Amino acid sequence: MRVAFHFFLSVVFVLGFSLSAAAEEAPKKKYKILFLTQSKGFVHGVVNRKTVGVLAPAELGMTQVGKDSGLFDVECTQDASIITPEKLKELDMIFFYTTGSLPISEENMSAMMEWLKAGKAFGGVHSATDTLKGNKTYIELINGNFDGHPWGSGTTVTITNHEPAHPAVKMFEPEFQFKDEIYQYNSYDPKAVRVLLSLNMEKCNPKRPWMVPISWVREVGQGRLFYTNLGHNEQTWTAPKFQEHLLMGIRWALKLEQGSATPNPEVQAEQENKAVAAALPALKAPLTELATAGGGDADKLFASLEKWAKEDKPGMRKLVNDIDRVKGEKNAEKKKEAQTKLIAEISKK
């Protein structure tokens, strides 16, 4: 009887040990990400599949991040119509690097939003803010709409990291330089998102009198959204810190990392004020050139622009963009007409 009992204990011990070991060796959950790189507008080089059957640089980069981390598998597609209620059941996250009007029906967009709000994840890279401009639901989701890129692909910008402890940006210094194309946005609500990175306008050229966010996060129901403007240049996709930025943004969006998504409009307002202080003096030269060519008073124009900056930021932004456009006009007759019109517009304040 005693022998039988000891045998029973031995079997229980071995079986328990085997189950415990099996549990430890069981593979961790591998997530599934759909990376959409469809272009219905400008086709960025990093999402251009130049050879049939060969993924584009951004697709290769995203796939490599998944492979190296062991965290997720990536399905790359250039057809947004595959985002259906049935497809969503397979996915943990959707990432956009897109342009233009995508073939996503209202029904499928609604399904994606419900999927996200139920606890899934959405990511956007670079031109994810230059797509579906006619879709109010999407614009409110991504919280930004492409409004030009004064900082082109060859520009090295200085970036402020507002939260060096946040998982999505902890790989960057509190202030760092990066060479990439940077967007500015309209349809942007500072009260909707938590900005993690933005341009340090005091140390960037050209200077613009408004805050330019670069990376932000938000919660959407029970789900999470992560966006980064970086990713235009092919070299960006092979940069270790950008790859870590993507990975940690994904981990945060999948709720594997914790970091606040509470909107920080007060931080953004502070950056806006710094940008205005840095950029307005830099506008004196183009305003003097404008006044000389169009018959206006440079000092009065500058005083008016300062009023616009204090009282009507959207109007000031339009005026500054118009100054750039007039400066670049090649037709002498059209340029003269535009200069006169612009002087009259600025002088309204």
N, C-alpha and C positions, 0 to 999 in steps of 0.2 A: 504494500500500500504506500509506504514511504517512498519507494523507488518510483512508483507511478506518479506520485505527487511532484517529486523533483523533476521528473521528465516533463510534466505539464508546465512547471515554472520555466524550464529551459526553453520550451517551445514558445511560450508567451514572450519571454525575453528576446529570443531571436526574431520572432515575428514583429515585435514592437520596434526593435532596432532596425529591421529591414524597412518597415513602413516609414520610420523617421528618416532614414537615409534617403529613401525614395522621395520623400517630401522635400528634403533639402536639395536634391538633384533635379527636382521638377523644374522645367524651364519657366522663367518669368514670362508674364504676359507680353506679347509682342504686339505693338499697336500698328494700326493700318492708316496711312496718310495718303490722301488723293492730292496730287500736285498738278494743278491746272495751269497750263502755260499757253493758253489760246490767245492769239492776237487778231483782233478785228479792227485794229487801228495800226499805230506804229508797231513794227516788229523789232523788239530789242535783240541785239546780237546774241545775248546769253540764252535766249529761248528759241533761237532759230535753228531748226534741225536741218543743217545744210546737206546732210547725207541721209538718204532714206534708210530707216532702220537704226539710225544712230541718234542717241539722245543729245539734246542741246547741253551746253556747259552748266546752266543752272540746274537742269534735271539731273545731270551727272553729280553735281555738287550736293544736291539734296539727298540723292540716293546714297552717296558716300557717307554723309553724316549719319544716316540711318544705319548703314552697315557697320561703320566704325563704333557707334555707340551700342549697337545691338538692341536698341530700343524699339525701332519701328521699321516696317517695310514701306516702300514708296511705290505707288502706282502713278505713273506719269501719263497725262492725257492732254490732248489739244482739242478736246471736244466737250464743251460744257453741257451738252445735252444728256450726257450720261449721268448727271446728278439728278437722280430720281428717288422717290421714297424707298424703292427696293434697294438701290445702290447705297443709300445712306445707312442702311442696316449693317453694312460691312465695315463702315468707316468710324474711326475715332477722331479724325481731324481732316479738314480740307484746307489747302493752301492755295492762294491765288497769286500768279504772276501774269497778269492779263492786261489787255487793252481793248477798248471799244465795246460795242454792244454784243454781248454774248448770247448764244442760243439757250437761255434758261427761261422756261415758261414761268408765268406767275404762280402756277400750281407748284412747280418744283422749287421756286424760290421760297414760297411759304413753307414747304416741307423742310427745306434746309434750315430756315429760321426756327422752326419748332424743334428740329433735331438739335440745333445749337443750344436753344434755351433749356432743353431737357438735360444738358450736362456735357455736351460734346465741345469740340474746340475748332476755332477758325483762325487761320493765319494769313497775313498778306505781306508780300515783298514788293518793294519799289512801286511798279505801276499798277498794283492792286488798287491804288487810288486814282487810276486813270482809266476806269472801265465802268460800264453800266451807269453812265451819267444820267440816263433818263429814268433810272429805277430808284425811286425815293427810299424804298426799304433798304437797298444795298448801300446807298450813300449815307444814310443814317447809321447803318451798321459800321462801316469802315471809318466814318467820320472825317472824310477829307476828299477833296476833288482837285485834281491836277490843275495848277494855275501858273505853269511855266517853271523853268529851272535855270535861274540866273547863275547857278553854280554848276557848270558843266562837268562832263566826265573827266576832264583833265585838271579840274580844280582841287586843290587840297584845302579842306575846310577845318576849322577848329570847332570841336563839339564839346558841349558841357554835359557831363553825366550827373543828373540830378539825384540819382539814388544808387550809388556804387554798391550798396548791399543787396539790391534787388537781383534775384537770380538771373533775369533776362539780360542784365547789363553789367553784372559784377566783374566780368572779364575786362572791362574798360576802366582806364584811369578816370579820376574826377574831371580831368580835362585832357583831351587827346586830339590828334590830327588824323584825318582820313581822306584818302583820295577817291572821290566818287561823285556821281551826279546827284544833286539834292533838289527835291521838289519843294515848292511852296504851294499852299492850298487855299481854296475857298470852300464853302459849305462845311467849314470846320467849327465845331463847338467845343471850346475849352472846358466847359462844365461836364462834358460827356466822358472824358478819358483821363487817365493818369499818364502824363508825359514823363518819360524816362530820360530821353536824350533830346537836345535841341542845339541849334547853331549858337555859337558864341559870336554874336554879330560884331562885337568890338574887335575881333581878331579875324574876321572873314572879309573877303572882297569878291564881288561887290557887296556893299553894305545896303541893307534894306531896313526901313523903320517899322518892322513888325517881327514878332516872334515866329520862328520857323521850327516846328517840332520835327523830330526825325524818327523817334520810336515811341510807341505808346501801347498801353494795355487797357482793357476794360472787361467787366463782367456783363454777360448777356443772359439774363435769367440765371440758370444754374451753370451755364457754359462760360467759356472765356475766349477772348480775342487778343491776339498779339500781332502787332504790325511793326515793320521796319522799312524805312525808305531806302536803306542801303541795298545794294545788289545790282546796280546798273552795269558796272564794269566786270569783265570776265575775271580779272585778277581778284576782285572782291570774293568770288566764290571759292578761291583756293586759299584765302587768307585765314589762318588758324583762329584768330579772334572773331572773325565774322562767322565762321563755322560754329564756334562755341556760342556765339550770340543766337544763332538759329536754334541750336540744340537746346539751350537753356530756355529760350522763348517757348519752344515746343514743350519742354518738360513742365514749364509753368502753366501753359495752356491746358495740358493734360492733367493738371493738379498733382503732379509729382513733386512740385516745388511750391513753396508758399512765398508770396510777396503781395503787397497791397495793390489793389486796382481802384482804390478810391480816387475819384477825380481830384486834381490839384490845380484849379484855376488860379489860385493866388500865386503859385510858383510861376505859372505861365504869364500872369499879369506883370510880375516883376521882370521877367525876361523881355516882355513887350516894351516896358519902359526903358530898359537898358538898350534895346535895339533902336528905339527912337532917338535916344541921346547919342548913340554912336553913329547913326546913319544920316540924320538931318544935316550936320555940318558937311558931310560928303556930297550932299546934293547941291551945295552952293555953286560949284563949278558948272554942272549941267544947266542949272537955272540961269546963271550968268550968260552962258552960251545961247540959251533959248531967248533970253531978253535981248541980247545983242542982235540976233538974227530976226526976231519978230517985233522989235520995237517996244518991248516992255521994260519995266523998272525991276532990276534984279533984287534989290532989297525988299521991295514991296511984295514981289513974288515969293520970296523966302518967308516973309512974315505971314503971308497967306497960307503957305504950306504948313507952317508951324501951327496955325489955327486948325487946319484940317486934321493934323496929327492929334490934337487935343480933343476936338469936338466930333470928328467924323472919320474914324479910322478906315472904314471901307472905302469912303470917298478918296481919302489920302492915298490908299493903296492903288486905286484905279489911276489916279493922277501920276503916281510914280511909274507905274507900268506904261502909261501913255508917253511919259517923257522918254522912256527907253525906246518905244516904238517910233516916235517922231525922230529921235536921233538916228535910228537905223534906216529911215526912209531914203531911198536912192533917187526917186524922181523929184527934181528941184521944185517944180510947180506944186506938187502934192505936199512936199515938205513945208513949203512956205505957208500954204493954206492950213496945214495941221498945226504949225507953230502958232499962228494967229489965234486959232480956235482954242488951243491949249492955254495960251496966256490969258484969254478971256475966262476960261474955266477956273484956272487957279485964282484969278483975281476976284472971284465971287465972294470969298470969305473976307 
